[in-house]
Every structure is written in structure tokens, then in C-alpha cells.
């Protein structure tokens, strides 16, 4: 006796018109989606991102549903797609991917994946290389102020008292701008050194450090 399987999930006995229906077996739910979670750096700049799932046993195609503010470029029907994030991404509350695996026997349950728009967090406390401001006032020497890198930040904004301080960026501006050097002019008395972290989604809270000139006490 010979029995053969058919693509439509049925079984046939070649020498007999009787068709034996197999118990349908739909593909399993796709595994975790792989791809960037925080899309702030890619909003509105046409960067092509790739999202994928591992192949599902028995699946012949995949169906992806993306948020309305995300454009699906290629890959529909496969386990890997490419997309771009539109400039209006932040205006929509729907930031969820959905993907299912399909075969001739049916469609799997959905795998969900949420995109995030993560603002940078407030920088950690500012550290100074010295608190002795008086020793450098009016000289070419500087004091260094630094913070650890902030997750998801692409740049930083540093500020201090205009007119009596000059800020330089030894590591350049951008993602590595976590260290500044400040030159103090003879007229310096006090200032607030402040820093915020920035990315394409917005600006963090401000971290500040008060510094002041402390003159010697009267003998």
C-alpha cells in the first residue's frame, strides 16, 4: 500500500480515488523580530532598515503589517523586509509590526514587535577636573567638564556664562561631545555649566553645575 502527500495537505492512495485528509498543521508563530527598536535616528531621512524573523518550518510565505507611518520597501511575502520611517512617525500612536507565517494548511498566530521613539535621558552629573577656578581665571589654562555618554543621544548642547567663558570641544561635536574645556576670562565671577542630550526625537532634561569664583577671605 502506498500513500502520497499532496501540496494542499491531503493524502492520496494512488490506485484508489479515496482521499484521506490529514489533520491540518499550520506553521508555528514566527520567532522574535530582529531589527532596530529605537528609530529616532532614522525618522524622515530615508535610511533603509531591515527587519526579519527566522524561517518557520513549513511556511511558504509571510505576511507583514507595518505602522501607517512606516513605508514597506521590499520583502513582503518573505521572512525579511526593508522599510523606511516617515517624517510623521511621532504623530501616530500605532508603532507596531505584525508578522504571520502561512502555508497551504493555514496561517500562524501573529508575532508583534513595537518600534520605539526614545528621547535621550538627562545626562549624569557633570564632573569637573578641578574646582579651583581662581587658578585659571585670566590664563590660557582650562578646566575640563565631562559626562558619561547618554543612551540614544546623537549630540549634546553645552552652555556656560557668555562673555566670561569660552567652551571648546576636544572630541568634536556630535555623539562623542561628552567632554568640554572651559576658558575663564578675568571678568569671570560665576556661571552655570549646563548640558543636554539630543537625538532626532527631541532633547533631554538639563544637567547643570554651578561654579563660582571664590576670592580669598580678608586677612
N, C-alpha and C positions, 0 to 999 in steps of 0.2 A: 504494500500500500504506500502510495506517495502522496504527500500533501505539499503544496507550494503556497508561499505567501505572495500577496499582491500589494502594489503601492498604496491601495486605498484601505489598507489594514484588514482586508478579508483574507480568508484562506480557501483554496480550491483543491479539489481532488481531480486531477487532470482527466481521468477516464469516467467521470461521473458528473452530471450537471449540478449536483448538490454543492452549495456554497456554505461553508462553515464560517460564521462570523467570529472573529477573535474579540476578546474583551478589549475595548479601546484603551490605549495608553497614551495620554497626552504628554508632551515634553514637561520636564520639571521647570520650576521657576528659575529664571536666569539668576546667576550669582551677582555679587556686588558690582555696581558700575564703577569703572575706573576712569578717572579724568579730573581736571581741576575743579575744586569745590568753590573756592573764593574767586569770583570772576571780575572783581573790581578792576584789576589791571587790563582787562580786555573789553570793557564796555565801550562800544561805539568806535573801536579802532580797527575793525575788520580782521583782527587776529583769528586765524582758524584754529579751533580747538578740537581735540579728538576724545570721544567717549566710547567705551566698549565694555562688553561682558565676555566672559569665557564662553566658548561654544557649548551649547546644550545638547546632550545626547539625543539623537532622534529628530532634532529640529531641522526644518528645511528652510525656514525664514524667520525674520524677527520684525516686530512692529514697534517703532519708536514714536512717542508723542512728546514734543518739546514745548516749553512755555511759549506764549504768543510773542514775547519779546526776544526770542532766540530764533535764528534762521538756520534751518537744517540744509546744509550744503550738499552732502553726499552720504551714501551708505545705507539709506532706508532699505530694509529687507535683509540686511546683514547684521552681524554682531558688533559692528564698529561704525560709528557715524562721525562726520565732521560738522561743526556748527560755527556760527559767529554770534556774538552777543550784541544786540542792538543798543543804540544810544538811549532808548527809553526803558531800559531794563528795570531801573529802580521804580518806575511808575506802576509796575504790576505786582500784585501780591502772589501771583502764580509763578513760582520759580522751580517747578518740579518736572523732572524727566520721568517717563514711564516706558518700560520696555517689556514685551512679551515674546515668547518663543512659540513658533507654530509648526505643526506637521500635518499630515493628512488625517491624523487622528484627533486633532483639536488644537486648542490654544492654552498655553500655560497661564498661571496666575501672574500678576504684574510684579515687576521689580521697580521700586520707587527710588529716586535719587534727587536730593534737593540741592540746588545751587544757592550759594550764599553771597551776600554783598556785605563784606566785613569791613567796617570802619576800623582804622588803626586805634589801638588803645592809648591812653595817656602815658607818655614816657615815664620811666622810673625817675627817682630823684636825681638831680644834677649833681655831679661830683666835680669838685674844684681841685686843681693841682696844688693850690696854695690859698690860704685865707689872708695872707699878708699883702693886702692891696697897696699899702703905702710904699712898699719897697720897689714897686714897679711903676708907680704913677710918674708920668713925665719922662719915662725911659723907653728905649726900644724893646724892652723885655715885655713878655706877655704872660698871662695866666690861662691855663687850659681848662676848659669845661667840657664834660662828656656825659653821655648817657649810653646804656646798652641799646642795641638795635631793637626796634619795635616791630612786632609781628605784623605783616601785611603792609607796612609803610613803604612807600616808594621815594619819599623825600621828607625833609624836615625844614621847619621855619624857625630860625633863631633870631632873637632880638635882645637889645640892651639899650641903655640910655643914649639917645642920639646926641651927637655933638661932643661928648666927653669919652666915648668909647668907639673903637673900631674892631669889627668882627672879621676874622679871616677863617677860611675853611680848608685846613690842610689836606683833607681827604676828598675835597671837591664837593659839589652839591649833588643831591640825589640820594640814593639808597644808603650810601656809606657816610653821609654827613652827620655822624653822631659825635664828632669832636670839633670844637671851635677854639680858636685862640683869640683873646681879647686884649687889645692895647688900650691903656688908660692915659688920657691927656692930663696936663697939670691941673685943669679945672675940675677934675672928677671929684664928686663928693659921695654920691650913692647911685645905685641902679638896681633894677630887677632884670636878671638874666632869665629869659623865657624860651621855651622850645615847644613846638607842637609837631606831631607826626601827620603826614599827608599821604593819601592814596587817591585813586580815581573815584572812590565813593565819598570822600569827604576828609574832614580834618578832625584830629583827636582833641581831647581836652588839653589844656595848657599846663605845663610843669614849669614852676618858677623858683628862682633862688635869689634872695635879697643879699646884696653886697654893699658895703659902705666903707668909706674912708674913716679910719679911727685915728684922730690926732693924739699925740702924747698928752697925758694929763699935765696940768700946771705943777711945777716942782713945789 
